[in-house]
Amino acid sequence: MTRLNLILLAIVVVCALGVVTSQHKARKLYAELQHAEEVAKQMNTEYGQLQLEQSTWAMHARIEKIASERLQMKVPEPARIHVLVPIAEGQP
């Protein structure tokens, strides 16, 4: 009877250690998940800011200003503008 009690006690201790270990792993993984979600939220915020910055840098008025000031470019006179019509495939 004592041998059976010791075997059952050993099984209970092993099961208890298994429960403690699995709970520890679950808590650790949950903490990692929370951290990853926080990083993802920060990255989404930064991505939105970068998109806004890109749209600001690519504004037509800004590009035209830089072209005229830094590169000394100017819009050609209407008489110097030639519009080319593309030839459709299969036509000579």
N, C-alpha and C positions, 0 to 999 in steps of 0.2 A: 504494500500500500504506500509506503514512504517513497519507494522508487517511482511509482506512478505520479505521486504528488510532485516530485522533483522534475519529472519530465513535463508535466503540465505547467509547472512554474516556469521552466525554461522556455516552453512554447509561448506562454503569455508574455514573458520578457522580450522575446524575439519579435512578437507581434507589436508590442508597445514601441519598441525601437523602430520598427518599420513604419508605424503611424507617425512617430515624431519625425523621422527622416523625410517621409513624403510630405508632411505639412511644411517642413523647412524648405524643401525644394519648391513647393507650390508658392510659398510666400516670396521666395527669392525670384522665381519666374514672374510673379505678379509685379514685383518692384521693377524688374527689368522692362516689363511691358509698359508700366507707367512712365518710365524714363524715355522709352522709345516713342511713346505717344507725345510726350512733351517736346522731344526733339523734332518730331514730324510737324507739330503745330508751329514751332519756331521756323522751320524750313518753309512752311506754307506762307507764313507772314513775310519772310524774307523774299520769297519768290514773287509775291504780290508787289512788294516794294520795288524789286528789280524790273518787273513788267512796267510799272508806272514810270520808273526812271528811263527805261528804254523808249517808251512812247514820248517822253519829254525830249530826249535827245534826237529822236527821229522826226520831230515836227517839221513840216514843210517850211514854215517861216524861218526857223532856226537854220536849216540847211541853206536856204536861199541867202540869208544874211552872211553866213560864213563864206559861201561861194563868192559873193560880191565883195566882201571886205578883205578876206585873206587871200583869195585866189584871183581877185580882180576880174571876175567873170561878170558878164552882163547879158541880159536877154537880147537875142538878135532882133533886128528890125523885121517887121512883117514881110517886107519885100524879099528878105534873104531866107525866109523859111520855105522849104519845099516839102510837101507831104507826098510820100511814096505809098502807092497802093500795092499791096502784095498780090502777086499773080497766083491764082488758085491752081492747085495741082491738076495736071492734065490739060491745061490751056497753054498755048504758046506765048 
